[in-house]
């Protein structure tokens, strides 16, 4: 049996306020039955104010697992540092899950307050 794993990732700080991140993972197992899976992830991040009090990002993820199930999701995220140690995160995700049997679309909404002391 042969196993192959790999990861490629790149980060580019376009300016002090804008950066881009990309990652690709793969896995192939060959033997009595050959299986493969992958993950593709791309992130665009923007911090319009010095010090990063407000951050906006858009994330795209795409995976295919061993069962040929594909999951794709796009998530805009807004993070606001309200004050020292207090953060508000708002995230929306729109995605699809596709398998050989069916396809499902989903939406999620998350609002989170983080407090560090």
QUILINTA-V659885 format. One record per residue. N is the residue number from 0. RES is the residue in one small letter. PSI is psi in degrees with one decimal (none if undefined). D_FIRST is the distance of its C-alpha to the first C-alpha in Angstrom with 2 decimals. Layout:
N;RES;PSI;D_FIRST / N;RES;PSI;D_FIRST
This chain:
0;x;139.0;0.00 / 1;x;133.6;3.80 / 2;x;133.5;6.77 / 3;x;131.9;10.23 / 4;x;147.7;13.45 / 5;x;153.0;16.98 / 6;x;134.9;20.59 / 7;x;132.5;23.75 / 8;x;149.1;27.12 / 9;x;142.6;30.70 / 10;x;134.5;34.02 / 11;x;116.7;37.38 / 12;x;96.7;40.70 / 13;x;-48.0;42.93 / 14;x;-176.5;46.01 / 15;x;-25.2;46.83 / 16;x;-14.3;46.85 / 17;x;132.8;43.91 / 18;x;158.9;40.24 / 19;x;139.7;37.09 / 20;x;140.0;33.49 / 21;x;138.3;30.27 / 22;x;141.1;26.64 / 23;x;121.6;23.42 / 24;x;143.4;20.07 / 25;x;158.2;16.82 / 26;x;127.9;13.29 / 27;x;128.8;10.54 / 28;x;120.6;7.22 / 29;x;135.5;5.64 / 30;x;-136.3;4.45 / 31;x;-33.3;7.65 / 32;x;130.2;9.30 / 33;x;129.8;9.34 / 34;x;153.9;11.34 / 35;x;157.1;13.36 / 36;x;159.9;16.36 / 37;x;162.6;19.10 / 38;x;129.5;22.38 / 39;x;130.6;25.46 / 40;x;131.2;28.49 / 41;x;133.4;31.89 / 42;x;136.9;34.95 / 43;x;124.7;38.53 / 44;x;137.0;40.84 / 45;x;128.9;44.61 / 46;x;98.1;47.07 / 47;x;-18.9;50.56 / 48;x;145.2;52.60 / 49;x;141.0;52.59 / 50;x;-10.0;50.96 / 51;x;29.0;48.54 / 52;x;-27.6;50.69 / 53;x;128.5;49.37 / 54;x;134.9;45.87 / 55;x;136.3;44.56 / 56;x;154.6;40.99 / 57;x;126.2;39.06 / 58;x;138.6;35.35 / 59;x;128.7;32.96 / 60;x;141.3;29.46 / 61;x;127.3;27.00 / 62;x;151.9;23.64 / 63;x;124.6;21.24 / 64;x;-175.3;18.90 / 65;x;-31.9;16.05 / 66;x;18.5;18.86 / 67;x;28.5;20.40 / 68;x;126.1;23.21 / 69;x;134.5;25.05 / 70;x;125.1;27.41 / 71;x;137.1;30.04 / 72;x;141.1;32.81 / 73;x;130.4;35.80 / 74;x;108.0;37.67 / 75;x;140.7;40.94 / 76;x;136.6;41.80 / 77;x;123.4;45.16 / 78;x;129.3;45.56 / 79;x;123.7;49.08 / 80;x;100.4;50.14 / 81;x;-46.0;53.30 / 82;x;-177.1;54.47 / 83;x;114.0;53.23 / 84;x;5.6;50.24 / 85;x;123.8;50.53 / 86;x;144.7;48.20 / 87;x;125.3;48.06 / 88;x;130.4;44.85 / 89;x;128.7;44.93 / 90;x;135.4;41.79 / 91;x;136.6;41.38 / 92;x;131.6;38.11 / 93;x;126.0;37.84 / 94;x;172.8;34.52 / 95;x;146.2;32.77 / 96;x;118.3;29.86 / 97;x;129.8;28.61 / 98;x;170.6;26.35 / 99;x;-22.9;26.21 / 100;x;-33.9;28.93 / 101;x;169.5;31.29 / 102;x;131.8;32.41 / 103;x;134.0;34.21 / 104;x;147.3;36.24 / 105;x;156.9;37.19 / 106;x;137.5;39.55 / 107;x;147.9;39.78 / 108;x;130.2;42.60 / 109;x;128.5;42.49 / 110;x;128.8;45.44 / 111;x;135.1;44.93 / 112;x;127.8;47.36 / 113;x;132.3;46.02 / 114;x;125.0;48.44 / 115;x;133.0;47.88 / 116;x;none;50.57
